[in-house]
């Protein structure tokens, strides 16, 4: 306050001014206040005069008043300042204080600035709010004045770009933050906004100063002057990296759902009828309905007449309980075609756990169901003929026994095996063989009742099951019809084929404990029919079963003997008549069974040939005989040849020649001390191949003897080509040689023929001195038989060789 104003004017101004005036002493006590002071604060002057000015000042500003008063007293100039005053009603008023010191008093002019302070506070709060929003939403503002051409960034924009607040880039700096892919686009959008006033709002990728790639949303708007010219471009930049990632995730999810091969549908759980709100492309493909057709509809339109009510009930129950459910249900396409729907339904819950939607995932498994049905069919039927296979036959056999037992009926099982089918398959090919099998299956089904079963058992074997027979003899007519029908010619590609069958029949009244045993019984009877000449039928009997059981038992025992090496070799000397010397021995196998005693070779050799067990037996005999021969020839008693019988099966087996070579090498036996005895049966299948093998054996130096000569094939045309060393005359010609002039003539002829061909002749089965004397006169030189010695173990043979008996020659 300027004290030079005239006193009258001062009083008038003091009284009439709307500003607050007061005078204070140097201690801060109130000396005078104007009416405006009294009106604003509600204090009458008498209550203030002589009191401290702090009476009307807010407690928070007392220290400020005291500091300013001290400055005035010290002669310092005090600039206007703001304090808070309290009225008698405790209302808060902001006052701008302008104090001055004159004549020992402090003159104070106070202006009310409460409204301005409120506006400033509101502006500050608004700015703070915008700063919070910018920091929270990662958004900031910017502008570019056309006159300057330089961007101005807010602190938030700086933070987004990874630079310090206050950074103001050039236009090139700002664009440089954008990736190479985004730069052309931001330049084009900004230029269009500057030149034509085209606003833009797009997402761009930038790289911050600290090399972080982020996505930003940039909004730009043109500001025009009164003439429509663009004078400024302003806008905002927002970091949308997180939302962009979420957007990409949602897009990926949407694309994934749309690309799924499974049909997906979503229904609104908040609506009573659960309307469809979304289906994907796979749903359209599977059902044939497009999404416009199905939106708003309940899924029940996919159901039809053959839809399982239990599956529908299961769905409704799970939906009512708001739980997951999985069903396989028969639905219908838009075309009306049914399909099997493998359907999963799950509830979709919001943040509070309330179910808002249901999502269904469906898969068309019609092909899978058909495949499973086909597998089930194939599991029980033969692929070639379509007949039931063993598995289904067993089921029907058990059911047939149940019916026969319950109703006191009879049942027949026929085991049918085609005769000589393998040659047809081997020579004419499998196509012809398959044609025969299919035709046989058709003919069999045509000859039985509809409820009978015709099954393919395997290969060329069929089984016919005839249940519910009133009389066991009823099967005879069926057998006769089948034999006749199967023997009828088959026509294939204009050619005639003929085939017959052997049939075994087993009967039962259903009381059999193990129904499949009937098939085994019929099988045994079928083999009996084979042995009876084929194209016939045989019935199963207990005697047949006993013989077969014995054969099976013997086979098992034989295998055990092979594994445990229970066999022994006995040796029968071969004599040279003129000198009385032992020139060789024949190795003969013996089987001392630990429980049955010695089992004759005739009881098990044939079985071993049928089962293939003859191969390991022959290998053992050959190996053992060669080692014994090596031992005998080291005794110094002269050359002793080891004769070993060879099975036709072993001879024809690949690798036989290699076996001979291996055994000779391992035993160290000289090849010319080994003699292989073969029967004429080796020539039965392939005489030329057999001769080639014999020639290779002879090239090794091994001797070959033709055993049992005269009892088998006996083809003289082949005999002249056989590379053999010796002929063994069978014992059947020796038994009555003295009294039977036919036997004598045969022996004479063989000896004469062998002599002309340069072959040795050994006569088997010589049992008496008379036979020996007679044969000696017939120019026979080599003998073997009980007259000289019986087969004996090695120990006895060694003693025999040391002191052989003297031969009585005529």
VENQUI-V643226 format. One record per backbone hydrogen bond with DSSP energy under -0.5 kcal/mol. NH is the residue of the N-H (numbers start at 1). CO is the residue of the C=O. Records with the same first field share a line. If there is no record, write none. Layout:
# VENQUI-V643226
NH = CO + CO
This chain:
# VENQUI-V643226
3 = 1
5 = 2
10 = 6
11 = 7
12 = 8
13 = 9
14 = 10
15 = 11
16 = 12
17 = 13
20 = 110
22 = 108
23 = 32
24 = 106
25 = 29
28 = 25
30 = 51
31 = 23
32 = 23
34 = 21
37 = 34
38 = 34
39 = 35
40 = 36
41 = 37
42 = 38
47 = 44
48 = 44 + 45
49 = 45
50 = 30
51 = 48
53 = 28
55 = 52
56 = 53
57 = 53
58 = 84
61 = 58
62 = 59
65 = 61
66 = 62
67 = 63
68 = 64
69 = 65
70 = 66
71 = 67
72 = 68
73 = 69
74 = 70
75 = 72
76 = 71
79 = 77
81 = 97
83 = 95
85 = 93
86 = 56
87 = 91
88 = 41
90 = 87
93 = 85
95 = 83
96 = 111
97 = 81 + 95
98 = 109
100 = 107
102 = 105
105 = 102
106 = 24
107 = 100 + 105
108 = 22 + 106
109 = 98
110 = 20 + 108
111 = 96
113 = 94 + 111
114 = 94
117 = 113
118 = 114
119 = 115
120 = 116
121 = 117
122 = 118
123 = 119
124 = 120
125 = 121
126 = 122
127 = 123
128 = 124
129 = 125
130 = 126
131 = 127
132 = 128
133 = 129
134 = 130
135 = 131
136 = 132
137 = 133
138 = 134
139 = 134
140 = 237
142 = 235
143 = 152
144 = 233
145 = 150
146 = 231
149 = 145
152 = 143
154 = 141
158 = 154
159 = 155
160 = 156
161 = 157
162 = 159
163 = 158
167 = 164
169 = 167
174 = 170
175 = 171
176 = 172
177 = 173 + 174
178 = 175
179 = 205
182 = 179
183 = 179
184 = 180
186 = 182
187 = 183
188 = 184
189 = 185
190 = 186
191 = 187
192 = 188
193 = 189
194 = 190
195 = 191
196 = 192
197 = 193
198 = 192
199 = 197
200 = 220
202 = 218
204 = 216
206 = 214
207 = 177
208 = 212
209 = 161
211 = 208
213 = 211
214 = 206
216 = 204
217 = 238
218 = 202 + 216
219 = 217 + 236
220 = 200
221 = 234
223 = 232
225 = 229
228 = 225
231 = 223 + 229
232 = 223
233 = 144
234 = 221
235 = 142
236 = 219
237 = 140
238 = 217
239 = 138
240 = 215 + 238
241 = 215
244 = 240
245 = 241
246 = 242
247 = 243
248 = 244
249 = 245
250 = 246
251 = 247
252 = 248
253 = 249
254 = 250
255 = 251
256 = 252
257 = 253
258 = 254
259 = 255
260 = 256
263 = 362
265 = 360
266 = 278
267 = 358
268 = 275
269 = 267 + 356
270 = 356
271 = 268
274 = 271
276 = 297
277 = 266
278 = 266
280 = 264
284 = 280
285 = 281
286 = 282
287 = 283
288 = 284
293 = 290
294 = 290
295 = 291
296 = 276
297 = 294
301 = 298
302 = 299
303 = 300
307 = 304
312 = 308
313 = 309
314 = 310
315 = 311
316 = 312
317 = 313
318 = 314
319 = 315
320 = 316
321 = 317
322 = 318 + 319
323 = 318
325 = 345
327 = 343
329 = 327 + 341
331 = 329 + 339
332 = 302
333 = 337
334 = 287
336 = 333
339 = 331
341 = 329 + 339
342 = 340 + 363
343 = 327 + 341
344 = 361
345 = 325
346 = 359
348 = 357
349 = 347
350 = 354
353 = 350
356 = 348 + 354
357 = 348
358 = 267
359 = 346
360 = 265
361 = 344
362 = 263 + 360
363 = 342
365 = 340 + 363
369 = 365
370 = 366
371 = 367
372 = 368
373 = 369
374 = 370
375 = 371
376 = 372
377 = 373
378 = 374
379 = 375
380 = 376 + 377
381 = 377
382 = 387
386 = 382
388 = 454
389 = 380
393 = 389
394 = 390
395 = 391
396 = 392
397 = 393
398 = 394
399 = 395
400 = 396
401 = 397
402 = 398
403 = 399
404 = 400
405 = 401
406 = 402
407 = 403
408 = 404
409 = 404
410 = 469
411 = 508
412 = 466
413 = 506
414 = 464
415 = 413 + 504
416 = 414 + 462
417 = 502
418 = 460
419 = 500
421 = 418
424 = 420
425 = 421
426 = 422
427 = 423
428 = 424
429 = 424 + 425
433 = 429
434 = 430
435 = 431
436 = 432
437 = 433
438 = 434
439 = 435
440 = 436
441 = 437
442 = 438
443 = 439
444 = 440
445 = 441
446 = 442
447 = 443 + 444
448 = 445
452 = 449
453 = 465
455 = 453 + 463
456 = 388
457 = 455 + 461
458 = 461
461 = 458
462 = 416
463 = 455
464 = 414
465 = 453 + 463
466 = 412 + 464
467 = 465
469 = 410
474 = 471
475 = 472
476 = 473
477 = 473
478 = 474
479 = 475
480 = 476
481 = 477
482 = 478
483 = 479
484 = 480
485 = 481
486 = 482
487 = 483
488 = 484 + 485
490 = 497
492 = 490 + 495
495 = 492
497 = 490
502 = 417
503 = 536
504 = 415
505 = 538
506 = 413
508 = 411
515 = 513
517 = 514
518 = 515
519 = 516
520 = 516
521 = 517
522 = 518
523 = 519
524 = 520
525 = 521
526 = 522
527 = 523
528 = 524
529 = 525
530 = 526
531 = 527
532 = 528
533 = 530
534 = 529
538 = 503
540 = 505
545 = 541
546 = 542
547 = 543
548 = 544
549 = 545
550 = 546
551 = 547
552 = 548
553 = 549
554 = 550
555 = 551
556 = 552
557 = 553
558 = 554
559 = 555
560 = 556
561 = 557
562 = 558
563 = 559
564 = 560
565 = 561
566 = 561
568 = 590
570 = 588
571 = 792
572 = 586
573 = 571
574 = 584
575 = 783
576 = 581
577 = 575 + 781
580 = 576
581 = 576
583 = 574 + 581
584 = 574
585 = 641
586 = 572
587 = 585 + 643
588 = 570 + 586
590 = 568
591 = 599
592 = 566 + 590
593 = 591 + 597
597 = 593
599 = 591
600 = 598
603 = 600
604 = 600 + 601
605 = 601
608 = 604
609 = 605
610 = 606
611 = 607
612 = 608
613 = 608
614 = 608
615 = 612
617 = 613
618 = 614
619 = 615
620 = 616
621 = 617
622 = 618
623 = 619
624 = 620
625 = 621
626 = 622
627 = 623
628 = 624
629 = 625
630 = 626
631 = 627
632 = 628
633 = 629
634 = 631
635 = 632
641 = 583
642 = 673
643 = 585 + 641
644 = 642 + 675
645 = 587
646 = 677
651 = 647
652 = 648
653 = 649
656 = 653
659 = 655
660 = 656
661 = 657
662 = 658
663 = 659
664 = 660
665 = 661
666 = 662
667 = 663
668 = 664
669 = 664
673 = 670
674 = 671
675 = 642
676 = 703
677 = 644 + 675
678 = 676 + 705
682 = 679
683 = 680
684 = 681
690 = 686
691 = 687
692 = 688
693 = 689
694 = 690
695 = 691
696 = 692
697 = 693
698 = 694
699 = 695
700 = 696 + 697
701 = 697 + 698
702 = 697
703 = 671 + 674
705 = 676
706 = 726
707 = 678 + 705
709 = 706 + 728
711 = 708
716 = 714
718 = 715
719 = 715
720 = 716
721 = 718
722 = 718 + 719
724 = 722
725 = 704
726 = 704
727 = 760
728 = 706
729 = 727 + 762
730 = 709
733 = 730
734 = 731
735 = 731
737 = 734
740 = 736
741 = 739
744 = 740
745 = 741
746 = 742
747 = 743
748 = 744
749 = 745
750 = 746
751 = 747
752 = 748
753 = 749
754 = 750
755 = 751
756 = 752
757 = 753
758 = 754 + 755
759 = 754
760 = 725
762 = 727
763 = 782
764 = 729 + 762
766 = 784
767 = 765
772 = 768
773 = 769
774 = 770
775 = 771
776 = 772
777 = 773
778 = 774
779 = 776
780 = 775
782 = 761
783 = 575
784 = 763
787 = 766
788 = 785
789 = 785
792 = 571
797 = 793
798 = 794
799 = 795
800 = 796
801 = 797
802 = 798
803 = 799
804 = 801
809 = 807
